[in-house]
């Protein structure tokens, strides 16, 4: 079992990178290959995925990201190929916050994550994610703004009502409060 690899990224494709370590190229699937600069050395935390028909390496820039991935693939019906896009498009603290707040709307925005799997993620992981949530307020605020913009409201109007909305509410309740204030 590998824990991490330290080497130079020599190539990046749509869903993986090639890391050169002592003239051996390791293909490592990553959430966002374009966040790695070519010809730059990185310490990449690894997860070995071994099945009878597949042996793959999945890589992460931080141990926190790897820990979330490990917990996500432990959810029934959610494998590595579904968990990686979640990490690519969502922050660790944002995903953890969405799970703790039972925000199905946020979780179903990820590719291949339907309502059934989102509910399973919440059931299996709520209260079990111990990540730094210092950015979670920013994430939930951005999520609220995005939801209201999707409903057709202008950012300047949204920002006027934000101070009157409690951050302790679930996202659905925040949206309802914001709509009440925007309709006045």
KOLTI-836892 format. One record per residue: residue number from 1; x, y, z of N, C-alpha, C in turn. Coordinates in Angstrom, 2 decimals. Layout:
! KOLTI-836892
+-----+---------+---------+---------+---------+---------+---------+---------+---------+---------+
|  nr |     n.x |     n.y |     n.z |    ca.x |    ca.y |    ca.z |     c.x |     c.y |     c.z |
+-----+---------+---------+---------+---------+---------+---------+---------+---------+---------+
| NUM |       X |       Y |       Z |       X |       Y |       Z |       X |       Y |       Z |
...
+-----+---------+---------+---------+---------+---------+---------+---------+---------+---------+
! end
This chain:
! KOLTI-836892
+-----+---------+---------+---------+---------+---------+---------+---------+---------+---------+
|  nr |     n.x |     n.y |     n.z |    ca.x |    ca.y |    ca.z |     c.x |     c.y |     c.z |
+-----+---------+---------+---------+---------+---------+---------+---------+---------+---------+
|   1 |    0.85 |   -1.18 |    0.00 |    0.00 |    0.00 |    0.00 |    0.89 |    1.24 |    0.00 |
|   2 |    0.65 |    2.13 |   -0.94 |    1.38 |    3.39 |   -1.01 |    0.62 |    4.45 |   -0.23 |
|   3 |    1.36 |    5.32 |    0.47 |    0.72 |    6.43 |    1.17 |    0.84 |    7.71 |    0.36 |
|   4 |    2.01 |    7.96 |   -0.18 |    2.20 |    9.13 |   -1.03 |    3.36 |    8.87 |   -1.99 |
|   5 |    3.45 |    9.75 |   -2.97 |    4.54 |    9.68 |   -3.94 |    5.05 |   11.10 |   -4.12 |
|   6 |    6.36 |   11.22 |   -4.28 |    6.95 |   12.53 |   -4.50 |    7.68 |   12.48 |   -5.83 |
|   7 |    7.23 |   13.27 |   -6.78 |    7.86 |   13.26 |   -8.08 |    7.41 |   14.43 |   -8.93 |
|   8 |    7.94 |   14.44 |  -10.15 |    7.68 |   15.52 |  -11.08 |    6.53 |   15.16 |  -12.00 |
|   9 |    5.56 |   16.06 |  -12.12 |    4.46 |   15.87 |  -13.04 |    4.99 |   16.17 |  -14.45 |
|  10 |    4.93 |   15.16 |  -15.32 |    5.46 |   15.32 |  -16.68 |    4.38 |   15.40 |  -17.74 |
|  11 |    3.15 |   15.05 |  -17.38 |    2.07 |   15.07 |  -18.35 |    0.73 |   15.15 |  -17.62 |
|  12 |   -0.25 |   15.82 |  -18.24 |   -1.58 |   15.81 |  -17.66 |   -2.60 |   15.61 |  -18.78 |
|  13 |   -3.59 |   14.80 |  -18.49 |   -4.68 |   14.51 |  -19.44 |   -5.99 |   14.94 |  -18.78 |
|  14 |   -7.11 |   14.54 |  -19.33 |   -8.39 |   15.03 |  -18.84 |   -8.74 |   14.56 |  -17.43 |
|  15 |   -8.27 |   13.38 |  -17.01 |   -8.61 |   12.91 |  -15.67 |   -7.43 |   12.28 |  -14.91 |
|  16 |   -6.23 |   12.40 |  -15.45 |   -5.07 |   11.86 |  -14.75 |   -3.81 |   12.65 |  -15.08 |
|  17 |   -2.78 |   12.39 |  -14.27 |   -1.47 |   12.96 |  -14.51 |   -0.46 |   11.82 |  -14.55 |
|  18 |    0.70 |   12.08 |  -15.15 |    1.81 |   11.15 |  -15.12 |    2.89 |   11.78 |  -14.25 |
|  19 |    3.31 |   11.05 |  -13.21 |    4.33 |   11.53 |  -12.29 |    5.58 |   10.69 |  -12.50 |
|  20 |    6.69 |   11.35 |  -12.77 |    7.96 |   10.67 |  -12.97 |    8.71 |   10.59 |  -11.65 |
|  21 |    9.03 |    9.35 |  -11.25 |    9.83 |    9.11 |  -10.05 |   10.95 |    8.15 |  -10.46 |
|  22 |   12.18 |    8.63 |  -10.46 |   13.33 |    7.80 |  -10.86 |   13.12 |    7.14 |  -12.22 |
|  23 |   12.68 |    7.92 |  -13.18 |   12.46 |    7.46 |  -14.56 |   11.37 |    6.40 |  -14.70 |
|  24 |   10.45 |    6.36 |  -13.76 |    9.27 |    5.50 |  -13.87 |    8.05 |    6.43 |  -13.85 |
|  25 |    7.19 |    6.30 |  -14.85 |    6.01 |    7.16 |  -14.95 |    4.80 |    6.49 |  -14.33 |
|  26 |    4.24 |    7.12 |  -13.30 |    3.06 |    6.59 |  -12.63 |    1.83 |    7.35 |  -13.12 |
|  27 |    0.82 |    6.62 |  -13.59 |   -0.44 |    7.22 |  -13.99 |   -1.30 |    7.32 |  -12.74 |
|  28 |   -1.68 |    8.56 |  -12.40 |   -2.45 |    8.80 |  -11.17 |   -3.71 |    9.59 |  -11.53 |
|  29 |   -4.86 |    9.02 |  -11.22 |   -6.12 |    9.72 |  -11.45 |   -6.30 |   10.77 |  -10.37 |
|  30 |   -6.60 |   11.99 |  -10.79 |   -6.76 |   13.11 |   -9.86 |   -8.05 |   13.85 |  -10.18 |
|  31 |   -8.53 |   14.60 |   -9.18 |   -9.78 |   15.34 |   -9.35 |   -9.64 |   16.43 |  -10.40 |
|  32 |   -8.55 |   17.18 |  -10.36 |   -8.34 |   18.27 |  -11.31 |   -6.90 |   18.25 |  -11.81 |
|  33 |   -6.64 |   17.56 |  -12.92 |   -5.27 |   17.43 |  -13.42 |   -4.63 |   18.77 |  -13.78 |
|  34 |   -5.45 |   19.75 |  -14.11 |   -4.91 |   21.02 |  -14.55 |   -4.48 |   21.92 |  -13.39 |
|  35 |   -4.68 |   21.46 |  -12.17 |   -4.18 |   22.20 |  -11.01 |   -2.72 |   21.85 |  -10.73 |
|  36 |   -2.18 |   20.88 |  -11.48 |   -0.77 |   20.48 |  -11.35 |    0.01 |   21.08 |  -12.51 |
|  37 |    1.09 |   21.78 |  -12.19 |    1.93 |   22.35 |  -13.24 |    2.90 |   21.31 |  -13.76 |
|  38 |    3.07 |   21.29 |  -15.08 |    4.00 |   20.36 |  -15.72 |    5.43 |   20.74 |  -15.31 |
|  39 |    6.28 |   19.74 |  -15.13 |    7.69 |   19.89 |  -14.73 |    7.86 |   20.49 |  -13.34 |
|  40 |    6.87 |   20.28 |  -12.50 |    6.93 |   20.73 |  -11.11 |    6.80 |   19.50 |  -10.21 |
|  41 |    7.57 |   19.49 |   -9.12 |    7.50 |   18.36 |   -8.20 |    6.40 |   18.56 |   -7.17 |
|  42 |    5.72 |   17.46 |   -6.86 |    4.62 |   17.47 |   -5.90 |    4.71 |   16.25 |   -4.99 |
|  43 |    4.18 |   16.41 |   -3.79 |    3.92 |   15.28 |   -2.92 |    2.43 |   14.99 |   -3.10 |
|  44 |    2.11 |   13.80 |   -3.59 |    0.74 |   13.44 |   -3.89 |    0.35 |   12.26 |   -3.02 |
|  45 |   -0.72 |   12.44 |   -2.24 |   -1.22 |   11.37 |   -1.38 |   -1.99 |   10.39 |   -2.24 |
|  46 |   -1.81 |    9.11 |   -2.00 |   -2.34 |    8.08 |   -2.89 |   -3.36 |    7.17 |   -2.24 |
|  47 |   -4.25 |    6.68 |   -3.09 |   -5.15 |    5.60 |   -2.72 |   -5.03 |    4.54 |   -3.82 |
|  48 |   -4.76 |    3.30 |   -3.42 |   -4.66 |    2.19 |   -4.37 |   -6.03 |    1.56 |   -4.51 |
|  49 |   -6.55 |    1.55 |   -5.70 |   -7.85 |    0.92 |   -5.96 |   -7.57 |   -0.38 |   -6.69 |
|  50 |   -7.86 |   -1.49 |   -6.02 |   -7.55 |   -2.80 |   -6.58 |   -8.83 |   -3.63 |   -6.65 |
|  51 |   -9.15 |   -4.06 |   -7.86 |  -10.24 |   -4.97 |   -8.12 |   -9.69 |   -6.04 |   -9.05 |
|  52 |  -10.43 |   -7.11 |   -9.26 |   -9.90 |   -8.20 |  -10.08 |   -9.60 |   -7.76 |  -11.51 |
|  53 |  -10.30 |   -6.74 |  -12.01 |  -10.07 |   -6.28 |  -13.38 |   -9.45 |   -4.88 |  -13.46 |
|  54 |   -9.03 |   -4.32 |  -12.32 |   -8.50 |   -2.96 |  -12.33 |   -7.51 |   -2.75 |  -11.18 |
|  55 |   -6.43 |   -2.06 |  -11.50 |   -5.48 |   -1.60 |  -10.49 |   -5.18 |   -0.15 |  -10.84 |
|  56 |   -5.64 |    0.78 |  -10.02 |   -5.49 |    2.20 |  -10.31 |   -4.97 |    2.94 |   -9.09 |
|  57 |   -4.28 |    4.04 |   -9.35 |   -3.83 |    4.94 |   -8.30 |   -4.65 |    6.23 |   -8.39 |
|  58 |   -5.18 |    6.67 |   -7.26 |   -5.89 |    7.94 |   -7.18 |   -5.05 |    8.87 |   -6.31 |
|  59 |   -4.89 |   10.11 |   -6.77 |   -4.01 |   11.04 |   -6.07 |   -4.72 |   12.28 |   -5.57 |
|  60 |   -4.16 |   12.85 |   -4.48 |   -4.76 |   14.01 |   -3.82 |   -3.67 |   14.96 |   -3.36 |
|  61 |   -3.96 |   16.26 |   -3.41 |   -2.99 |   17.26 |   -2.99 |   -2.87 |   17.36 |   -1.47 |
|  62 |   -3.90 |   16.92 |   -0.75 |   -3.84 |   17.01 |    0.72 |   -4.40 |   15.73 |    1.34 |
|  63 |   -4.00 |   15.49 |    2.59 |   -4.52 |   14.32 |    3.31 |   -6.02 |   14.49 |    3.59 |
|  64 |   -6.43 |   15.74 |    3.80 |   -7.85 |   16.03 |    4.06 |   -8.71 |   15.61 |    2.86 |
|  65 |   -8.23 |   15.94 |    1.65 |   -8.94 |   15.56 |    0.43 |   -9.00 |   14.04 |    0.29 |
|  66 |   -7.89 |   13.36 |    0.61 |   -7.85 |   11.90 |    0.54 |   -8.82 |   11.30 |    1.55 |
|  67 |   -8.85 |   11.85 |    2.76 |   -9.75 |   11.33 |    3.81 |  -11.22 |   11.44 |    3.37 |
|  68 |  -11.59 |   12.58 |    2.78 |  -12.96 |   12.74 |    2.31 |  -13.26 |   11.71 |    1.21 |
|  69 |  -12.33 |   11.53 |    0.28 |  -12.48 |   10.54 |   -0.79 |  -12.72 |    9.15 |   -0.20 |
|  70 |  -11.92 |    8.78 |    0.79 |  -12.03 |    7.45 |    1.41 |  -13.42 |    7.28 |    2.05 |
|  71 |  -13.93 |    8.33 |    2.68 |  -15.24 |    8.24 |    3.30 |  -16.34 |    8.19 |    2.24 |
|  72 |  -16.17 |    8.94 |    1.16 |  -17.17 |    8.93 |    0.10 |  -17.27 |    7.57 |   -0.57 |
|  73 |  -16.13 |    6.93 |   -0.86 |  -16.21 |    5.63 |   -1.55 |  -16.69 |    4.53 |   -0.62 |
|  74 |  -16.76 |    4.82 |    0.69 |  -17.33 |    3.88 |    1.64 |  -18.86 |    3.88 |    1.63 |
|  75 |  -19.44 |    4.87 |    0.96 |  -20.89 |    4.98 |    0.86 |  -21.38 |    3.97 |   -0.18 |
|  76 |  -22.42 |    3.23 |    0.19 |  -22.98 |    2.22 |   -0.72 |  -23.42 |    2.88 |   -2.03 |
|  77 |  -22.95 |    2.32 |   -3.14 |  -23.33 |    2.81 |   -4.45 |  -22.46 |    3.93 |   -4.99 |
|  78 |  -21.42 |    4.33 |   -4.25 |  -20.57 |    5.43 |   -4.70 |  -19.13 |    4.93 |   -4.81 |
|  79 |  -18.61 |    4.87 |   -6.01 |  -17.26 |    4.41 |   -6.24 |  -16.30 |    5.55 |   -6.54 |
|  80 |  -15.04 |    5.22 |   -6.80 |  -14.03 |    6.24 |   -7.06 |  -14.37 |    7.15 |   -8.25 |
|  81 |  -14.95 |    6.58 |   -9.29 |  -15.24 |    7.37 |  -10.49 |  -16.38 |    8.37 |  -10.25 |
|  82 |  -17.17 |    8.17 |   -9.21 |  -18.22 |    9.13 |   -8.85 |  -17.70 |   10.12 |   -7.81 |
|  83 |  -16.78 |    9.68 |   -6.96 |  -16.25 |   10.54 |   -5.90 |  -15.28 |   11.59 |   -6.44 |
|  84 |  -14.48 |   11.24 |   -7.45 |  -13.49 |   12.18 |   -7.97 |  -14.10 |   13.47 |   -8.51 |
|  85 |  -15.18 |   13.41 |   -9.31 |  -15.77 |   14.68 |   -9.77 |  -16.30 |   15.55 |   -8.62 |
|  86 |  -16.72 |   14.93 |   -7.53 |  -17.16 |   15.71 |   -6.38 |  -16.00 |   16.53 |   -5.84 |
|  87 |  -14.82 |   15.92 |   -5.77 |  -13.65 |   16.64 |   -5.28 |  -13.17 |   17.69 |   -6.26 |
|  88 |  -13.41 |   17.47 |   -7.55 |  -12.97 |   18.40 |   -8.57 |  -13.77 |   19.70 |   -8.54 |
|  89 |  -15.04 |   19.58 |   -8.24 |  -15.91 |   20.76 |   -8.35 |  -16.39 |   21.30 |   -7.01 |
|  90 |  -16.06 |   20.63 |   -5.93 |  -16.49 |   21.09 |   -4.61 |  -15.31 |   21.12 |   -3.65 |
|  91 |  -15.33 |   22.04 |   -2.70 |  -14.27 |   22.08 |   -1.71 |  -14.56 |   21.04 |   -0.62 |
|  92 |  -13.52 |   20.60 |    0.06 |  -13.67 |   19.61 |    1.12 |  -14.62 |   20.13 |    2.19 |
|  93 |  -14.41 |   21.37 |    2.63 |  -15.27 |   21.91 |    3.67 |  -16.69 |   22.15 |    3.16 |
|  94 |  -16.83 |   22.51 |    1.88 |  -18.16 |   22.72 |    1.31 |  -18.96 |   21.43 |    1.23 |
|  95 |  -18.30 |   20.35 |    0.83 |  -18.98 |   19.05 |    0.75 |  -19.36 |   18.58 |    2.15 |
|  96 |  -18.42 |   18.71 |    3.10 |  -18.69 |   18.29 |    4.48 |  -19.85 |   19.10 |    5.07 |
|  97 |  -19.87 |   20.40 |    4.79 |  -20.93 |   21.26 |    5.29 |  -22.28 |   20.89 |    4.67 |
|  98 |  -22.28 |   20.60 |    3.37 |  -23.52 |   20.21 |    2.69 |  -24.07 |   18.91 |    3.27 |
|  99 |  -23.19 |   17.98 |    3.59 |  -23.62 |   16.71 |    4.18 |  -24.20 |   16.94 |    5.57 |
| 100 |  -23.51 |   17.74 |    6.38 |  -24.00 |   18.01 |    7.74 |  -25.32 |   18.78 |    7.74 |
| 101 |  -25.53 |   19.62 |    6.74 |  -26.76 |   20.40 |    6.67 |  -27.84 |   19.69 |    5.84 |
| 102 |  -27.55 |   18.45 |    5.41 |  -28.49 |   17.65 |    4.62 |  -28.93 |   18.38 |    3.36 |
| 103 |  -27.98 |   18.99 |    2.68 |  -28.26 |   19.77 |    1.49 |  -28.22 |   18.88 |    0.24 |
| 104 |  -29.33 |   18.27 |   -0.06 |  -29.43 |   17.36 |   -1.21 |  -29.23 |   18.13 |   -2.51 |
| 105 |  -29.73 |   19.35 |   -2.58 |  -29.60 |   20.19 |   -3.77 |  -28.13 |   20.37 |   -4.15 |
| 106 |  -27.29 |   20.64 |   -3.18 |  -25.85 |   20.83 |   -3.42 |  -25.21 |   19.53 |   -3.90 |
| 107 |  -25.53 |   18.42 |   -3.24 |  -24.90 |   17.14 |   -3.57 |  -25.32 |   16.62 |   -4.94 |
| 108 |  -26.55 |   16.89 |   -5.36 |  -27.01 |   16.38 |   -6.65 |  -26.49 |   17.20 |   -7.83 |
| 109 |  -25.78 |   18.29 |   -7.56 |  -25.21 |   19.06 |   -8.67 |  -23.98 |   18.36 |   -9.25 |
| 110 |  -23.44 |   17.38 |   -8.53 |  -22.26 |   16.66 |   -9.02 |  -22.67 |   15.61 |  -10.04 |
| 111 |  -21.81 |   15.35 |  -11.04 |  -22.15 |   14.35 |  -12.06 |  -22.43 |   12.97 |  -11.45 |
| 112 |  -23.45 |   12.31 |  -11.96 |  -23.85 |   10.96 |  -11.58 |  -24.37 |   10.81 |  -10.15 |
| 113 |  -24.53 |   11.92 |   -9.43 |  -25.06 |   11.87 |   -8.06 |  -26.53 |   12.26 |   -8.13 |
| 114 |  -27.39 |   11.27 |   -7.99 |  -28.82 |   11.52 |   -7.98 |  -29.31 |   11.68 |   -6.55 |
| 115 |  -30.59 |   11.89 |   -6.41 |  -31.17 |   12.11 |   -5.08 |  -30.99 |   10.89 |   -4.17 |
| 116 |  -31.11 |    9.69 |   -4.72 |  -30.98 |    8.47 |   -3.92 |  -29.56 |    8.36 |   -3.33 |
| 117 |  -28.55 |    8.58 |   -4.15 |  -27.18 |    8.49 |   -3.64 |  -26.87 |    9.65 |   -2.70 |
| 118 |  -27.40 |   10.84 |   -3.00 |  -27.20 |   11.99 |   -2.11 |  -27.76 |   11.69 |   -0.72 |
| 119 |  -28.94 |   11.10 |   -0.67 |  -29.54 |   10.73 |    0.63 |  -28.69 |    9.67 |    1.34 |
| 120 |  -28.13 |    8.73 |    0.57 |  -27.27 |    7.70 |    1.16 |  -25.99 |    8.32 |    1.73 |
| 121 |  -25.43 |    9.30 |    1.01 |  -24.23 |   10.00 |    1.49 |  -24.53 |   10.67 |    2.83 |
| 122 |  -25.66 |   11.36 |    2.90 |  -26.04 |   12.05 |    4.13 |  -26.26 |   11.04 |    5.26 |
| 123 |  -26.97 |    9.97 |    4.96 |  -27.25 |    8.94 |    5.96 |  -25.95 |    8.34 |    6.52 |
| 124 |  -24.99 |    8.04 |    5.64 |  -23.76 |    7.38 |    6.06 |  -22.74 |    8.33 |    6.69 |
| 125 |  -22.71 |    9.60 |    6.25 |  -21.60 |   10.48 |    6.65 |  -21.97 |   11.67 |    7.54 |
| 126 |  -23.25 |   11.95 |    7.72 |  -23.61 |   13.11 |    8.53 |  -23.04 |   12.98 |    9.95 |
| 127 |  -22.33 |   14.02 |   10.37 |  -21.74 |   14.05 |   11.71 |  -20.44 |   13.28 |   11.82 |
| 128 |  -19.97 |   12.69 |   10.73 |  -18.74 |   11.89 |   10.77 |  -17.56 |   12.56 |   10.07 |
| 129 |  -17.76 |   13.77 |    9.59 |  -16.69 |   14.46 |    8.87 |  -16.10 |   15.54 |    9.77 |
| 130 |  -14.85 |   15.38 |   10.10 |  -14.17 |   16.30 |   11.02 |  -13.16 |   17.15 |   10.27 |
| 131 |  -13.60 |   17.94 |    9.32 |  -12.69 |   18.77 |    8.55 |  -12.75 |   20.20 |    9.03 |
| 132 |  -11.74 |   20.99 |    8.67 |  -11.70 |   22.40 |    9.00 |  -12.80 |   23.10 |    8.22 |
| 133 |  -13.77 |   23.62 |    8.93 |  -14.90 |   24.25 |    8.27 |  -14.80 |   25.78 |    8.32 |
| 134 |  -13.58 |   26.30 |    8.38 |  -13.42 |   27.74 |    8.45 |  -13.93 |   28.42 |    7.18 |
| 135 |  -13.93 |   27.68 |    6.06 |  -14.43 |   28.25 |    4.81 |  -15.89 |   27.91 |    4.56 |
| 136 |  -16.50 |   27.13 |    5.45 |  -17.85 |   26.64 |    5.17 |  -18.87 |   27.77 |    5.10 |
| 137 |  -18.69 |   28.84 |    5.89 |  -19.62 |   29.96 |    5.80 |  -19.54 |   30.60 |    4.43 |
| 138 |  -18.31 |   30.76 |    3.91 |  -18.14 |   31.31 |    2.58 |  -18.78 |   30.40 |    1.54 |
| 139 |  -18.58 |   29.09 |    1.70 |  -19.15 |   28.13 |    0.76 |  -20.67 |   28.17 |    0.77 |
| 140 |  -21.28 |   28.20 |    1.96 |  -22.74 |   28.22 |    2.03 |  -23.28 |   29.57 |    1.52 |
| 141 |  -22.55 |   30.64 |    1.75 |  -22.95 |   31.95 |    1.24 |  -22.91 |   31.95 |   -0.28 |
| 142 |  -21.81 |   31.41 |   -0.85 |  -21.70 |   31.32 |   -2.31 |  -22.80 |   30.43 |   -2.89 |
| 143 |  -23.10 |   29.37 |   -2.18 |  -24.14 |   28.45 |   -2.61 |  -25.50 |   29.15 |   -2.65 |
| 144 |  -25.79 |   29.95 |   -1.63 |  -27.03 |   30.70 |   -1.57 |  -27.10 |   31.71 |   -2.72 |
| 145 |  -26.02 |   32.42 |   -2.95 |  -25.97 |   33.41 |   -4.04 |  -26.20 |   32.72 |   -5.38 |
| 146 |  -25.52 |   31.58 |   -5.61 |  -25.67 |   30.84 |   -6.87 |  -27.12 |   30.39 |   -7.07 |
| 147 |  -27.74 |   29.90 |   -6.01 |  -29.13 |   29.43 |   -6.11 |  -30.07 |   30.58 |   -6.47 |
| 148 |  -29.87 |   31.72 |   -5.84 |  -30.74 |   32.86 |   -6.12 |  -30.49 |   33.44 |   -7.51 |
| 149 |  -29.25 |   33.42 |   -7.95 |  -28.96 |   33.87 |   -9.31 |  -29.60 |   32.93 |  -10.34 |
| 150 |  -29.60 |   31.63 |  -10.02 |  -30.23 |   30.65 |  -10.91 |  -31.73 |   30.90 |  -11.02 |
| 151 |  -32.31 |   31.49 |   -9.99 |  -33.73 |   31.83 |  -10.00 |  -34.00 |   33.16 |  -10.71 |
| 152 |  -32.93 |   33.83 |  -11.17 |  -33.10 |   35.04 |  -11.97 |  -32.86 |   36.36 |  -11.24 |
| 153 |  -32.41 |   36.31 |   -9.99 |  -32.16 |   37.54 |   -9.25 |  -30.76 |   38.07 |   -9.54 |
| 154 |  -30.62 |   39.39 |   -9.47 |  -29.33 |   40.03 |   -9.73 |  -28.48 |   40.01 |   -8.46 |
| 155 |  -27.17 |   39.87 |   -8.65 |  -26.24 |   39.77 |   -7.53 |  -26.35 |   40.99 |   -6.61 |
| 156 |  -26.49 |   42.18 |   -7.18 |  -26.57 |   43.38 |   -6.34 |  -27.80 |   43.36 |   -5.44 |
| 157 |  -28.92 |   42.83 |   -5.94 |  -30.14 |   42.72 |   -5.13 |  -29.97 |   41.66 |   -4.04 |
| 158 |  -29.31 |   40.57 |   -4.41 |  -29.08 |   39.48 |   -3.46 |  -28.22 |   39.96 |   -2.30 |
| 159 |  -27.16 |   40.69 |   -2.61 |  -26.23 |   41.15 |   -1.56 |  -26.90 |   42.09 |   -0.56 |
| 160 |  -27.94 |   42.78 |   -0.98 |  -28.67 |   43.68 |   -0.08 |  -29.41 |   42.92 |    1.02 |
| 161 |  -29.89 |   41.70 |    0.69 |  -30.69 |   40.95 |    1.66 |  -29.86 |   39.95 |    2.48 |
| 162 |  -28.64 |   39.66 |    2.06 |  -27.82 |   38.65 |    2.75 |  -27.61 |   38.92 |    4.23 |
| 163 |  -27.38 |   40.16 |    4.66 |  -27.16 |   40.38 |    6.10 |  -28.37 |   40.00 |    6.97 |
| 164 |  -29.55 |   39.91 |    6.38 |  -30.76 |   39.61 |    7.13 |  -31.09 |   38.12 |    7.18 |
| 165 |  -30.19 |   37.27 |    6.66 |  -30.45 |   35.84 |    6.60 |  -29.50 |   35.11 |    7.54 |
| 166 |  -30.05 |   34.29 |    8.40 |  -29.26 |   33.56 |    9.38 |  -28.43 |   32.47 |    8.72 |
| 167 |  -27.15 |   32.38 |    9.08 |  -26.27 |   31.33 |    8.52 |  -26.48 |   29.99 |    9.22 |
| 168 |  -27.28 |   29.97 |   10.28 |  -27.55 |   28.72 |   11.00 |  -28.61 |   27.87 |   10.32 |
| 169 |  -29.35 |   28.45 |    9.38 |  -30.41 |   27.73 |    8.70 |  -29.86 |   26.80 |    7.62 |
| 170 |  -30.63 |   25.76 |    7.28 |  -30.29 |   24.92 |    6.14 |  -30.44 |   25.76 |    4.88 |
| 171 |  -29.77 |   25.35 |    3.80 |  -29.78 |   26.13 |    2.57 |  -31.19 |   26.35 |    2.03 |
| 172 |  -32.04 |   25.34 |    2.14 |  -33.41 |   25.49 |    1.64 |  -34.15 |   26.59 |    2.40 |
| 173 |  -33.93 |   26.64 |    3.72 |  -34.57 |   27.66 |    4.55 |  -33.98 |   29.04 |    4.27 |
| 174 |  -32.66 |   29.09 |    4.00 |  -32.02 |   30.36 |    3.64 |  -32.61 |   30.90 |    2.34 |
| 175 |  -32.83 |   30.02 |    1.38 |  -33.40 |   30.43 |    0.10 |  -34.81 |   30.99 |    0.31 |
| 176 |  -35.61 |   30.31 |    1.13 |  -36.97 |   30.79 |    1.40 |  -36.95 |   32.17 |    2.03 |
| 177 |  -36.07 |   32.35 |    3.03 |  -35.95 |   33.66 |    3.69 |  -35.53 |   34.74 |    2.69 |
| 178 |  -34.54 |   34.41 |    1.87 |  -34.05 |   35.38 |    0.88 |  -35.15 |   35.75 |   -0.11 |
| 179 |  -35.93 |   34.75 |   -0.54 |  -37.02 |   35.03 |   -1.48 |  -38.06 |   35.95 |   -0.87 |
| 180 |  -38.38 |   35.73 |    0.42 |  -39.35 |   36.61 |    1.10 |  -38.84 |   38.06 |    1.09 |
| 181 |  -37.55 |   38.21 |    1.39 |  -36.96 |   39.55 |    1.45 |  -36.85 |   40.17 |    0.06 |
| 182 |  -36.53 |   39.38 |   -0.93 |  -36.40 |   39.90 |   -2.30 |  -37.73 |   40.30 |   -2.90 |
| 183 |  -38.81 |   39.67 |   -2.47 |  -40.14 |   39.96 |   -3.02 |  -40.76 |   41.22 |   -2.40 |
| 184 |  -40.16 |   41.73 |   -1.33 |  -40.71 |   42.94 |   -0.68 |  -40.45 |   44.17 |   -1.50 |
+-----+---------+---------+---------+---------+---------+---------+---------+---------+---------+
! end
